[in-house]
């Protein structure tokens, strides 16, 4: 991924684009708030996912049902941060609850979420697990991995957000109201070098989803810090690329009320490089405006993405056991 990529000219003559999508798992004002204070001070605007409802399973974190958290989220939005959906909550939610959750999001923030990120084991996830529909032969390998995962966890997992008749179906609402859905993650910092045609529609998933986009994997504080090492940032600048980091700020980014030094150092260095630091939705809109919206990635393109994703997932597992 060393060649210069096809990033359209950034506004204001910026050399590259960078943003973050923060997964809301485990998030509270206390354990992620200082990160957003730092981002705000550096002039960086990013995307924070959220839950409408309290968690119903093993995951924890605050939701719109927590008044202080709700007010804090409104404050983030007022500062120019983007709020997105990580499903309406963690656990099992019925169709009407999901539809009501979308309306609650619109009522609080003035618009439906532009971005949906499927949450973990939620049965309402859209085109998830085997339904991600990798091209042959990766549909077979991914299907086998899904079976092995279910076997090791001792429970069967089903995902049916795009299946009419399912009690968790909400694909029609997603199609009507949600513009972008996150799909693949890669190990390198220049997301656009991996997936230069994002965002795009996929014919096999077009009925209940609009545009798909990829991200760079900064899952934990260790992975985030490694991804944003100065040499990687320098490479992103040289390539004139675009990075959408997917991470969990609740994953020990804050200790004793302060952003851990390595993360602060990484972000300060990044901010000094003259990038275009906007929320993910705005970056994706910018990329989409430069695309031919009538085109769809073909088998060869999706096959390459699948091969690289499987390779990167194996490398990530060997390094982090995740």
HELIX and SHEET records of a PDB file:
HELIX    1   1 UNK A   11  UNK A   13  5                                   3    
HELIX    2   2 UNK A   29  UNK A   41  1                                  13    
HELIX    3   3 UNK A   67  UNK A   78  1                                  12    
HELIX    4   4 UNK A   95  UNK A  109  1                                  15    
HELIX    5   5 UNK A  129  UNK A  132  5                                   4    
HELIX    6   6 UNK A  138  UNK A  153  1                                  16    
HELIX    7   7 UNK A  171  UNK A  177  1                                   7    
HELIX    8   8 UNK A  191  UNK A  194  1                                   4    
HELIX    9   9 UNK A  203  UNK A  205  5                                   3    
HELIX   10  10 UNK A  221  UNK A  227  1                                   7    
HELIX   11  11 UNK A  230  UNK A  239  1                                  10    
HELIX   12  12 UNK A  261  UNK A  271  1                                  11    
HELIX   13  13 UNK A  280  UNK A  289  1                                  10    
HELIX   14  14 UNK A  299  UNK A  320  1                                  22    
SHEET    1   A 7 UNK A  82  UNK A  85  0                                        
SHEET    2   A 7 UNK A  47  UNK A  50  1                                        
SHEET    3   A 7 UNK A  17  UNK A  22  1                                        
SHEET    4   A 7 UNK A 242  UNK A 247  1                                        
SHEET    5   A 7 UNK A 211  UNK A 218  1                                        
SHEET    6   A 7 UNK A 180  UNK A 186  1                                        
SHEET    7   A 7 UNK A 115  UNK A 116  1                                        
SHEET    1   B 4 UNK A  82  UNK A  85  0                                        
SHEET    2   B 4 UNK A  47  UNK A  50  1                                        
SHEET    3   B 4 UNK A  17  UNK A  22  1                                        
SHEET    4   B 4 UNK A 276  UNK A 277  1                                        
SHEET    1   C 2 UNK A 254  UNK A 255  0                                        
SHEET    2   C 2 UNK A 258  UNK A 259 -1                                        
END                                                                             
